[in-house]
Amino acid sequence: MSSAANVPDIRLVQNNIFPKYSVTLDWLLLPDGTLDDSQALATAVCIALGTNALAAPDDVLPDPDSNDRCGWWGDLDAELIWNGWPIGSKLWLLRRAKINPASAREGSTVMMVENYIRVAMQPFVDRKVCSSFDVWVMRLISSASSCRASCFSAMRGS
């Protein structure tokens, strides 16, 4: 077994430094040149958390000079066309946000991160792609937070 066996088929790296936001993707290919899909759930989670969900009309956008609510055009009629769901998370809305404590009027930024992750992960449970998930978010320093999301395999049989 190669050392790459436990690595997802896609690695998503985000650069959140203003103004040069970017995402880099690396694909893991099998020796025959086909895409390694053995970590499909990990890939789907990377996509769900690493892409921008459509902001609601009342969401505060990170750039006050823009009205771009992001999202993906493929979300339009996704359920009707391919039994899908809107893809992405609203984590991007926190791109320029101040990290607030729980006592802040706007609410805790750490809780906002956790809630955005939970909303992005819930369709996996709703569609029985996984049976459950856990989210852990912690403020590291005054200007950064760390988070981890774990998906648990869907139950088979019943």
BELSULUR-V497677 format. One record per residue. N is the residue number from 0. RES is the residue in three letters. OMEGA is omega as a letter, one per 40 degrees, with the letter a starting at -180 (* if undefined). BURIAL is b if it has 9 or more other C-alpha atoms within 8 Angstrom, else e. Layout:
N/RES/OMEGA/BURIAL + N/RES/OMEGA/BURIAL
This chain:
0/MET/a/e + 1/SER/i/e + 2/SER/a/e + 3/ALA/a/e + 4/ALA/a/e + 5/ASN/a/e + 6/VAL/i/e + 7/PRO/a/b + 8/ASP/i/b + 9/ILE/i/b + 10/ARG/a/b + 11/LEU/i/b + 12/VAL/a/e + 13/GLN/i/b + 14/ASN/a/e + 15/ASN/a/e + 16/ILE/a/e + 17/PHE/e/e + 18/PRO/a/e + 19/LYS/i/e + 20/TYR/i/b + 21/SER/i/e + 22/VAL/i/e + 23/THR/i/e + 24/LEU/i/e + 25/ASP/a/e + 26/TRP/i/e + 27/LEU/a/b + 28/LEU/i/b + 29/LEU/a/e + 30/PRO/i/e + 31/ASP/i/e + 32/GLY/i/e + 33/THR/a/e + 34/LEU/i/b + 35/ASP/a/b + 36/ASP/a/e + 37/SER/i/e + 38/GLN/a/b + 39/ALA/a/b + 40/LEU/i/e + 41/ALA/i/e + 42/THR/a/b + 43/ALA/i/e + 44/VAL/i/b + 45/CYS/i/b + 46/ILE/a/b + 47/ALA/a/b + 48/LEU/a/b + 49/GLY/i/b + 50/THR/a/b + 51/ASN/i/b + 52/ALA/i/b + 53/LEU/i/b + 54/ALA/i/b + 55/ALA/a/e + 56/PRO/a/e + 57/ASP/i/e + 58/ASP/i/e + 59/VAL/a/e + 60/LEU/a/b + 61/PRO/i/b + 62/ASP/a/e + 63/PRO/a/e + 64/ASP/a/e + 65/SER/i/e + 66/ASN/i/e + 67/ASP/a/e + 68/ARG/i/b + 69/CYS/a/e + 70/GLY/a/b + 71/TRP/a/b + 72/TRP/a/e + 73/GLY/i/e + 74/ASP/i/b + 75/LEU/i/e + 76/ASP/a/e + 77/ALA/a/b + 78/GLU/a/e + 79/LEU/a/e + 80/ILE/a/e + 81/TRP/i/e + 82/ASN/a/e + 83/GLY/i/e + 84/TRP/i/e + 85/PRO/a/b + 86/ILE/i/b + 87/GLY/i/b + 88/SER/i/b + 89/LYS/i/b + 90/LEU/a/b + 91/TRP/i/e + 92/LEU/a/b + 93/LEU/a/e + 94/ARG/a/e + 95/ARG/a/e + 96/ALA/i/e + 97/LYS/i/e + 98/ILE/a/b + 99/ASN/i/b + 100/PRO/a/b + 101/ALA/a/e + 102/SER/a/e + 103/ALA/i/e + 104/ARG/a/e + 105/GLU/a/e + 106/GLY/a/b + 107/SER/i/b + 108/THR/i/b + 109/VAL/i/b + 110/MET/i/b + 111/MET/i/b + 112/VAL/a/b + 113/GLU/a/b + 114/ASN/i/e + 115/TYR/i/b + 116/ILE/a/b + 117/ARG/i/b + 118/VAL/i/b + 119/ALA/a/b + 120/MET/a/b + 121/GLN/i/e + 122/PRO/i/b + 123/PHE/i/b + 124/VAL/a/b + 125/ASP/a/e + 126/ARG/i/e + 127/LYS/i/e + 128/VAL/i/b + 129/CYS/a/b + 130/SER/i/b + 131/SER/i/b + 132/PHE/i/b + 133/ASP/i/e + 134/VAL/i/b + 135/TRP/i/e + 136/VAL/a/b + 137/MET/i/e + 138/ARG/a/b + 139/LEU/i/e + 140/ILE/a/e + 141/SER/a/e + 142/SER/a/e + 143/ALA/i/e + 144/SER/i/b + 145/SER/i/e + 146/CYS/i/b + 147/ARG/i/e + 148/ALA/i/b + 149/SER/i/e + 150/CYS/i/b + 151/PHE/a/e + 152/SER/i/e + 153/ALA/i/b + 154/MET/i/e + 155/ARG/i/e + 156/GLY/a/e + 157/SER/*/e
